[in-house]
Amino acid sequence: MTPLASPEIIHLLKTYGYLALGLGVGVESLGIPFPGETLLVAAAVYAGLGHLAIGGVITAAASGAIIGDNIGYILGLYGGKRFLVRFGRYIKIYPEHLAYAEKYFQKHGGKTVFFGRFVAFLRMWSALLAGANNMSWRRFLFYNAAGGIAWSAFYGILGYLLGRNVILLARILHAIGIVGFITLFVALIIVIVAWRRVLRDIEVRLPGEKAG
């Protein structure tokens, strides 16, 4: 289906569709290593190929992100601090990091939760850290929901467009054949090279024109 996804991910999407996507993203949001973002992009490409609805893909991913993060927040709130103090060294989180994180979340918790959705490490741990550092749940919920929806929409639409372009490329190849496609590609390269030379000539001439 797509080089971005392993056969296991493809099987999950074919068999369980939106449910697999929502659960996969939710599992990653709990701090459990799982390729949630890869699953989202693969599902979006699958939608672009006509096998799923892109609206359903974005909704499933956003729901999984929000629900998973809220469970992670609760776990962090009721025991996350003790857990990180005891086992944090195994994931390279030490007491001095926790002290800094508490101050940081007081000032920048909202931005961290929102943009953390786009960063692999924070996507797994920001909810647990927010709970462990006593971030207000209402504030967490707002930024978490906004981040989850933005992340799902961004990668969902990106993957969907990729899938649609695969279909478009296949139709072009079918219509003009492989020889015609190669000819079109070579012609495009020639046009780009020629245009770059024109721009370079203009840049060389401009100083002389100004001096005159």
C-alpha positions, 0 to 999 in steps of 0.5 A: 500500500505504502512504503511508510507502513509495515505489513503489520500496520497494513493488516491492522488497517485492512482488518480493523480500520478506524478502530485500529487507528484509534486504539494505536494512537491511544496506546502511544499516547499512554507512553507505550512505544507504538508507531501511532503517527505512522499508523495515522499517515498510512491510514490517510494514504489508504483513504486517499486510495479510496479504502477509508474516509479521510473524515473518519481517519482524522476523527479516529486519530483525534479521538484516540489521541485525546482519550489516550492522553487523558488517561495518561494525565490521570495516571500522572496525577495519581501516581505519576510522580512516584513512578517517575521518581522510582523508575524515571532513570530507566528512560533518562528522567532524573529528579533534577529533570522533574524539578525543572519540569514542574516549574516549566509546566507551570509557565509553558504547560499549554504550549508543551501539551499542544506542540508535544503532539508533533514531537515523538518523545513528548507525544508519548510522555507529555500527558503523564508529565502534565498530570505528574506536575499538577497541571490544571485538567481544564487547561490540559484538556483544552490544549490537548484536544486542540493539539490532537485535532491539529495533529490528526488533521495535518498528517491526515490531510498530508497522507490523503493527498499523497494517496490521491497523487498515487492514483493520479500518477497511476492514471497518467501512466495508464493514459500515456504509457511509460515512454510518454511519462519518461518523455514528460519527466525529461521535458520538465527537467529541461524546463527547470534547468533552463529557468534556473539559468535565466534567473542566474543570468538576471542576477549577474546582469542586475549589478552591472545595470545598477552601476551604469 
